[in-house]
Amino acid sequence: MGTADKNLARMRQNPRDWRIEDLKAIADRLGIAYRQQGTSHVTFRHPSSAKVTVPAHRPILPISIKLFLAMIDAVKEGE
């Protein structure tokens, strides 16, 4: 089990206290593109699924983490 998988498992158990850098690291490992063009939000997008926009400030709300995890699940199902 890789680092990204361990972090995803920890996110599922506790969707609180995550930083935007953690989400970006997971996105990089899974091939999900993201952009933050001078705004306070980061948009994660994979060609096979919808986009998810997450506020870049702390704390990241648990609903944003759950939406991010749902996008990850959709990407993994499509593989």
N, C-alpha and C positions, 0 to 999 in steps of 0.2 A: 504494500500500500504506500503510495507516494505522499509527499507533503500536501499536495492539493487535495487528495482524497481525505487525509486526516483533518485538514481544515474544514472541508465540507461536512464531515461527520460532526465536528465540534460545532459548526454553525447550526446544524439541524438540532442538536441538543440544547444549544443556548444561542438564540438569535440576537443577543444583546452584546454590547461592548466590542463591536468590530470597527476597524478603521477602513477607510476607502483604499488604502494601500494593500490591505489584505484581499479585498475584492479584485483589485487590479492584478495582483500576483496570481490568483486563481484563474482569472480570465486569460492571462498570458499563457499559462500552462495548458489551458484547454482550447486555445486558438480562438478566443472570443475577442473581437475588436472592441475598443472603447475610445471615447474621445471626451475631452474637456477643454473647450476652446475659451479659456478665460472666464468661465462661468462657475457658479457655485454647485453645479450638478455634473455628474458623470453619466454618460449614456453608454450602456453595454449593448452590443448588437452582434448577432451571429446570423449569417446568411439564411440559415434554415429555420430561424424562429423570430419571434417578435423582439422588440427592443425593450430594455428596462432602464429607466432613468432613476438614479440614486443621488440624493443630496450628499455633497462631499463634506459637510460639516459633521462634527460629533455631537451627540451620539447619533449613529445611524439607526433609524427606527426599525424595530423587528419586522414590520410589514415590508419594508424595503429589502431586508435580508431574505424574507420568504419569497418575494417576487424574483429575486436574483437566483435563489435555489430552484424555483420552478422553471426558470429559463435554462439553467444548467441541466435539469432533468430532461427537458424537451430536447436539448442538444444531444445528450447521451442516448436518448431513445432513437433519435434519427441516425445514429451511427451504425 
